[in-house]
Amino acid sequence: MTRVLVVGSGLAGLIAAVRATDAGHRVTLVTKAALSESNTRYAQGGIAAALFPDDSTDAHILDTLRAGAGLCDPAAVRVLCEEGPARVRDLIRFGVDFDRDESGITRGLEAAHSRSRVLHAGGDATGAAIETALVATVQERAKRAHALGGDQITIHEHTMLVDLIVTDAPGSARVTGAMLLGPDGTRHAVAADAVILATGGAGALYRHTTNPTIATGDGVAAAWRAGAAVADVEFYQFHPTALAVPGTPLVSEAVRGEGAVLLTSTGERFMPAIHPDAELAPRDIVARSIAAQMKKQGGAPVLLDATGLGRDLLESRFPTITAACRAAGLDWAVQPIPVAPAAHYWMGGVATDGWGRTSLAGLYAVGEVARTGAHGANRLASNSLLEAAVFADRAVRALDAEDQRPPLFDDLDAVDELGSDPDEAGTLVDRSTLQDLLWEAAGVHRSGSGLTRAAVTLAGWRAVDRARATVAELETGNLLDLGRLIVAAALAREESRGAHHRADFPDSRPELARPRFTRHPASTRPLVTVPSQPSEAIAC
């Protein structure tokens, strides 16, 4: 029986746990916060799939490729779009109640989609509906296993990934488990035949983000330190419209899909003059246009005018946003609301093949932590939940067939041999200062000079020793590692493409339309070894 350690409890992690359990594997699911707390829970947008007679897989593929700005892996996109409908049907079987009308499941239109193919649940609470259904499914599996006297699936909440355990063998390295930090502050070495990372993104890198506070990139950072290849980390998607109030709650793109428009601070529309699709242009264009307009306005947010949609539609279709507006003292049925860009989704991450396999044997990555190539340089709206479901399912199917790393990683182009902590005598990193630095230097707009200054500053910071760090200190250390990676990759990509925009290289360069891989330098890669007396507190 394969021992599988799943790290993370969003859509990708929960699907992986359910599928692995159903396949007869022994599963341990660990999550840093409560089981139900994840990026998935906060996803207002829907899930896109070609499920309707007037749509097609080929149309979905073309839309995805266009949005990806020349950097998508066509094979990964085909897998995503071909297998997506079946995975949506799985979600329905797991209890996700997608919104319906008299004709069946309702669907919406979002930016850069040529068809109305986006499914929602609870109006703008799709992620919460999916998370709730899958948490219930996992808990039911665990309860059933316990009732039968088995431990086929065990769940550990408030348990953080510290580092991956890597066993070096002649000519190769293999992940054989992980070091975890339990809720009582005790560290546990957990052995596993396979580790599936599903730890989500890293919105906490930036001052303004739609992500929850737990999104600190733990999986990408741990994989990087273990020697796994990462790719395209310079591509961070900034959602154009977060409510410009404390907490930056997301204002779903579906609002613009329903007809809301963007206005300057003095009430004029500006997007029609920038792109033929106006408010429904690709996200990177809308986000940069809003940022440019805000600069003209002295930093004041732009306005989103949804008053033409009417109170009934706003309250029924977007109850979460309505509540956020109300909490901020705004009534968006009668007045435009202030919005601004915020860090939202990471297209880069741990490099995988089409089965979730990484460059390290025994290690898989699914969901936002992974770079499958399906999103390219700029994710198509509502493809993220779909990717999580599709590739989590495929990773579990690959478990029994996994013998060695896939040939995809035989010849990697290293961007930079950047160590995880270059200056042990440097200044202890402050998370808030780090977030401000990355927002200014590696945010919506970037330049070579700003990135160079940021790289120098980052090199002079250090993190708390991981052997004695608390959860918060471990998170900040992960963010420092990832900040260095993003800045180095953004400096290396001397062009503007998708979500990566350089003021000093404003155009795309065809010869650079390829992914960029990087790994931790093997000579300094820290290895975590299994203690002579393995922990019994958490078993896999």
CORTA-V895135 format. One record per residue. N is the residue number from 1. SS is DSSP state (H for helix, E for strand, - for the rest). Layout:
n:N ss:SS
n:N ss:SS
This chain:
n:1 ss:-
n:2 ss:-
n:3 ss:E
n:4 ss:E
n:5 ss:E
n:6 ss:E
n:7 ss:E
n:8 ss:-
n:9 ss:-
n:10 ss:-
n:11 ss:H
n:12 ss:H
n:13 ss:H
n:14 ss:H
n:15 ss:H
n:16 ss:H
n:17 ss:H
n:18 ss:H
n:19 ss:H
n:20 ss:H
n:21 ss:H
n:22 ss:H
n:23 ss:-
n:24 ss:-
n:25 ss:-
n:26 ss:E
n:27 ss:E
n:28 ss:E
n:29 ss:E
n:30 ss:E
n:31 ss:-
n:32 ss:-
n:33 ss:-
n:34 ss:-
n:35 ss:-
n:36 ss:-
n:37 ss:-
n:38 ss:-
n:39 ss:-
n:40 ss:H
n:41 ss:H
n:42 ss:H
n:43 ss:-
n:44 ss:-
n:45 ss:-
n:46 ss:-
n:47 ss:E
n:48 ss:E
n:49 ss:-
n:50 ss:-
n:51 ss:-
n:52 ss:-
n:53 ss:-
n:54 ss:-
n:55 ss:-
n:56 ss:-
n:57 ss:H
n:58 ss:H
n:59 ss:H
n:60 ss:H
n:61 ss:H
n:62 ss:H
n:63 ss:H
n:64 ss:H
n:65 ss:H
n:66 ss:H
n:67 ss:H
n:68 ss:-
n:69 ss:-
n:70 ss:-
n:71 ss:-
n:72 ss:-
n:73 ss:-
n:74 ss:H
n:75 ss:H
n:76 ss:H
n:77 ss:H
n:78 ss:H
n:79 ss:H
n:80 ss:H
n:81 ss:H
n:82 ss:H
n:83 ss:H
n:84 ss:H
n:85 ss:H
n:86 ss:H
n:87 ss:H
n:88 ss:H
n:89 ss:H
n:90 ss:H
n:91 ss:H
n:92 ss:H
n:93 ss:H
n:94 ss:-
n:95 ss:-
n:96 ss:-
n:97 ss:-
n:98 ss:-
n:99 ss:-
n:100 ss:E
n:101 ss:E
n:102 ss:-
n:103 ss:-
n:104 ss:E
n:105 ss:E
n:106 ss:-
n:107 ss:-
n:108 ss:E
n:109 ss:-
n:110 ss:-
n:111 ss:-
n:112 ss:-
n:113 ss:-
n:114 ss:-
n:115 ss:-
n:116 ss:-
n:117 ss:-
n:118 ss:E
n:119 ss:E
n:120 ss:-
n:121 ss:-
n:122 ss:-
n:123 ss:-
n:124 ss:-
n:125 ss:-
n:126 ss:H
n:127 ss:H
n:128 ss:H
n:129 ss:H
n:130 ss:H
n:131 ss:H
n:132 ss:H
n:133 ss:H
n:134 ss:H
n:135 ss:H
n:136 ss:H
n:137 ss:H
n:138 ss:H
n:139 ss:H
n:140 ss:H
n:141 ss:H
n:142 ss:H
n:143 ss:H
n:144 ss:H
n:145 ss:H
n:146 ss:H
n:147 ss:H
n:148 ss:-
n:149 ss:-
n:150 ss:-
n:151 ss:-
n:152 ss:-
n:153 ss:E
n:154 ss:E
n:155 ss:E
n:156 ss:E
n:157 ss:-
n:158 ss:-
n:159 ss:-
n:160 ss:E
n:161 ss:E
n:162 ss:E
n:163 ss:E
n:164 ss:E
n:165 ss:E
n:166 ss:E
n:167 ss:E
n:168 ss:E
n:169 ss:E
n:170 ss:-
n:171 ss:-
n:172 ss:E
n:173 ss:E
n:174 ss:E
n:175 ss:E
n:176 ss:E
n:177 ss:E
n:178 ss:E
n:179 ss:E
n:180 ss:E
n:181 ss:E
n:182 ss:-
n:183 ss:-
n:184 ss:-
n:185 ss:-
n:186 ss:-
n:187 ss:E
n:188 ss:E
n:189 ss:E
n:190 ss:E
n:191 ss:E
n:192 ss:-
n:193 ss:-
n:194 ss:E
n:195 ss:E
n:196 ss:E
n:197 ss:E
n:198 ss:-
n:199 ss:-
n:200 ss:-
n:201 ss:-
n:202 ss:-
n:203 ss:H
n:204 ss:H
n:205 ss:H
n:206 ss:-
n:207 ss:-
n:208 ss:-
n:209 ss:E
n:210 ss:-
n:211 ss:-
n:212 ss:-
n:213 ss:-
n:214 ss:-
n:215 ss:-
n:216 ss:-
n:217 ss:-
n:218 ss:H
n:219 ss:H
n:220 ss:H
n:221 ss:H
n:222 ss:H
n:223 ss:H
n:224 ss:H
n:225 ss:H
n:226 ss:H
n:227 ss:-
n:228 ss:-
n:229 ss:-
n:230 ss:E
n:231 ss:E
n:232 ss:-
n:233 ss:-
n:234 ss:-
n:235 ss:-
n:236 ss:E
n:237 ss:E
n:238 ss:E
n:239 ss:E
n:240 ss:E
n:241 ss:E
n:242 ss:E
n:243 ss:E
n:244 ss:-
n:245 ss:-
n:246 ss:-
n:247 ss:-
n:248 ss:-
n:249 ss:-
n:250 ss:E
n:251 ss:-
n:252 ss:-
n:253 ss:H
n:254 ss:H
n:255 ss:H
n:256 ss:H
n:257 ss:H
n:258 ss:-
n:259 ss:-
n:260 ss:-
n:261 ss:E
n:262 ss:E
n:263 ss:E
n:264 ss:-
n:265 ss:-
n:266 ss:-
n:267 ss:-
n:268 ss:-
n:269 ss:E
n:270 ss:-
n:271 ss:H
n:272 ss:H
n:273 ss:H
n:274 ss:-
n:275 ss:-
n:276 ss:-
n:277 ss:-
n:278 ss:H
n:279 ss:H
n:280 ss:H
n:281 ss:-
n:282 ss:-
n:283 ss:H
n:284 ss:H
n:285 ss:H
n:286 ss:H
n:287 ss:H
n:288 ss:H
n:289 ss:H
n:290 ss:H
n:291 ss:H
n:292 ss:H
n:293 ss:H
n:294 ss:H
n:295 ss:H
n:296 ss:H
n:297 ss:-
n:298 ss:-
n:299 ss:-
n:300 ss:-
n:301 ss:-
n:302 ss:E
n:303 ss:E
n:304 ss:E
n:305 ss:E
n:306 ss:-
n:307 ss:H
n:308 ss:H
n:309 ss:H
n:310 ss:-
n:311 ss:H
n:312 ss:H
n:313 ss:H
n:314 ss:H
n:315 ss:H
n:316 ss:H
n:317 ss:H
n:318 ss:-
n:319 ss:H
n:320 ss:H
n:321 ss:H
n:322 ss:H
n:323 ss:H
n:324 ss:H
n:325 ss:H
n:326 ss:H
n:327 ss:H
n:328 ss:-
n:329 ss:-
n:330 ss:-
n:331 ss:-
n:332 ss:-
n:333 ss:-
n:334 ss:-
n:335 ss:-
n:336 ss:-
n:337 ss:E
n:338 ss:E
n:339 ss:E
n:340 ss:E
n:341 ss:E
n:342 ss:E
n:343 ss:E
n:344 ss:E
n:345 ss:E
n:346 ss:E
n:347 ss:-
n:348 ss:-
n:349 ss:E
n:350 ss:E
n:351 ss:E
n:352 ss:-
n:353 ss:-
n:354 ss:-
n:355 ss:-
n:356 ss:-
n:357 ss:E
n:358 ss:-
n:359 ss:-
n:360 ss:-
n:361 ss:E
n:362 ss:-
n:363 ss:E
n:364 ss:E
n:365 ss:E
n:366 ss:-
n:367 ss:H
n:368 ss:H
n:369 ss:H
n:370 ss:E
n:371 ss:E
n:372 ss:-
n:373 ss:-
n:374 ss:-
n:375 ss:-
n:376 ss:-
n:377 ss:-
n:378 ss:-
n:379 ss:-
n:380 ss:-
n:381 ss:-
n:382 ss:-
n:383 ss:-
n:384 ss:H
n:385 ss:H
n:386 ss:H
n:387 ss:H
n:388 ss:H
n:389 ss:H
n:390 ss:H
n:391 ss:H
n:392 ss:H
n:393 ss:H
n:394 ss:H
n:395 ss:H
n:396 ss:H
n:397 ss:H
n:398 ss:H
n:399 ss:-
n:400 ss:-
n:401 ss:-
n:402 ss:-
n:403 ss:-
n:404 ss:-
n:405 ss:-
n:406 ss:-
n:407 ss:H
n:408 ss:H
n:409 ss:H
n:410 ss:-
n:411 ss:-
n:412 ss:-
n:413 ss:-
n:414 ss:E
n:415 ss:-
n:416 ss:-
n:417 ss:-
n:418 ss:-
n:419 ss:-
n:420 ss:-
n:421 ss:-
n:422 ss:-
n:423 ss:-
n:424 ss:-
n:425 ss:-
n:426 ss:-
n:427 ss:E
n:428 ss:E
n:429 ss:-
n:430 ss:-
n:431 ss:H
n:432 ss:H
n:433 ss:H
n:434 ss:H
n:435 ss:H
n:436 ss:H
n:437 ss:H
n:438 ss:H
n:439 ss:H
n:440 ss:H
n:441 ss:H
n:442 ss:-
n:443 ss:-
n:444 ss:-
n:445 ss:-
n:446 ss:E
n:447 ss:-
n:448 ss:H
n:449 ss:H
n:450 ss:H
n:451 ss:H
n:452 ss:H
n:453 ss:H
n:454 ss:H
n:455 ss:H
n:456 ss:H
n:457 ss:H
n:458 ss:H
n:459 ss:H
n:460 ss:-
n:461 ss:E
n:462 ss:E
n:463 ss:-
n:464 ss:-
n:465 ss:-
n:466 ss:-
n:467 ss:-
n:468 ss:-
n:469 ss:-
n:470 ss:-
n:471 ss:H
n:472 ss:H
n:473 ss:H
n:474 ss:H
n:475 ss:H
n:476 ss:H
n:477 ss:H
n:478 ss:H
n:479 ss:H
n:480 ss:H
n:481 ss:H
n:482 ss:H
n:483 ss:H
n:484 ss:H
n:485 ss:H
n:486 ss:H
n:487 ss:H
n:488 ss:H
n:489 ss:H
n:490 ss:H
n:491 ss:H
n:492 ss:H
n:493 ss:-
n:494 ss:-
n:495 ss:-
n:496 ss:-
n:497 ss:E
n:498 ss:-
n:499 ss:-
n:500 ss:E
n:501 ss:-
n:502 ss:E
n:503 ss:-
n:504 ss:-
n:505 ss:E
n:506 ss:-
n:507 ss:-
n:508 ss:-
n:509 ss:-
n:510 ss:H
n:511 ss:H
n:512 ss:H
n:513 ss:-
n:514 ss:-
n:515 ss:-
n:516 ss:-
n:517 ss:E
n:518 ss:E
n:519 ss:-
n:520 ss:-
n:521 ss:-
n:522 ss:-
n:523 ss:-
n:524 ss:-
n:525 ss:-
n:526 ss:-
n:527 ss:-
n:528 ss:E
n:529 ss:-
n:530 ss:-
n:531 ss:-
n:532 ss:-
n:533 ss:-
n:534 ss:-
n:535 ss:-
n:536 ss:-
n:537 ss:-
n:538 ss:-
n:539 ss:-
n:540 ss:-
